[in-house]
Amino acid sequence: MGADFKEKTKKSFSKCWDNAALGANTPDLFSKVSDHAPDRFEAEVLGNAQLEVGDSVALRFEGHKLIGRRGISPVLVIASPSPALIRSVAQGCNIARADIVASDPISGVFEVTIS
């Protein structure tokens, strides 16, 4: 059982690469690429305005902040807009539409996309 057992079991294991994982992660014609998702920005409610996911507001610069208005009433603020967001709104004649896509009811912070 000594020497011949070692010889029989020695060749039963072979190392190889996981080619399926390599093929799944290699981009080709049929690979699925995720679409570009729009950037989301945090906005805070002003006063006791009632906003819900799906609402849209008009954004304008007032000082260094972006203020979202529903009609003439200010309802939300983006206090520290990124430089890319500032350029984007400036290209649209300093006005943009913000769509509310998510909310955190505890903190009162909304996530908005700009279009």
Buried (B, 14 or more C-beta within 10 A) or exposed (E): EEEEEEEEEEEEEEEEEEEEEEEEEEEEEEEEEEEEEEEEBBBEBBEEBEBEEEBEBBBBBEEEEBBBBBEEEBBBBBEEBEEEBBEBBEEEEEEBBBBBEEBEEEEBBBBBBBE
